[in-house]
Amino acid sequence: MTEAKEHREKRIQKLQIMVADSEIEEIDDWRFTNRAASRAAAIRQLIFLGMEYWSRHENEAAELIENGKID
C-alpha cells in the first residue's frame, strides 16, 4: 500500500460548487483520459494537482488568478 493510501483522511465534508457546462465537459474529458473512478474522484485529483501547482509555483498561480484566467 502506498504512503498516500495509508494516510488517507476520512471524507466527512461535502462540497457543492456551481460549474459551467463547458467546465463539466473538461472535467469529464480529463476524467476519462486519466481513468478516474468517478467525477468526484477526478475533481479531488484536480484539486490536489492545483494545490500542488500552487505550492510549487505560487507567483505564476497568483498571476493566473489576477489576470482573470481563474475565478
N, C-alpha and C positions, 0 to 999 in steps of 0.2 A: 504494500500500500504506500502511495506517495505521501510525503510530508503534508502536502496541502489537504489531502483527504483525511489524514489523521487528525488534523486540527480544524476541520470544518465546523463552523458555528451553526447552531440550530437556527433555522429560519422562523422567526416569530413576528416579524414586522411585514405588513402588507403595504405595498406602494402602488398607488394608482397615478397614472400620468395620461395626459392627452397628447396624441401624436397625429400628424397629418397622414393621409393615405399613402403619400409618397415615402414617408418615413417607415411606415409598416412594411411597404414593399421592399425597401432597402434592408430592413431588419430581417425579413423573411428570406431574401436573397442571400444575405450573409449567413443566416442560419443553415440553409441547405448547402451552401458552399463549404461551410465549416462543420457540417454534420452535428449541429447542436441538437440535443434530445427534444427540445421544445422551444417555443418562442420565449418563454420565461427564462430558460437556460441561456438562450442566445443573448437576451438583454442583460442578464447577470454577467456574462462573459464580456460583452461590450462595455459595460460599466467598469468592470475590472481593468480592461485594456485602457479605457480612458483615464482611469485613476493612475495606472502605471505610467502612461504617457505624461500626465500632468506632473507626477513626481520626478520624472527624468528630464522633462522639457518645460519647466514652469513658465519661462518667458515666452516661448513660442505658443504655448497653450493660451496664455493670457492675451496674446495678440489676436488669436483666432476669436476669442470672446469679444475683445474690444472692437475688432473690425466687423462685428456682426455676423461672423461665419457660424457662430453657435449662439443660440439664445436659450 
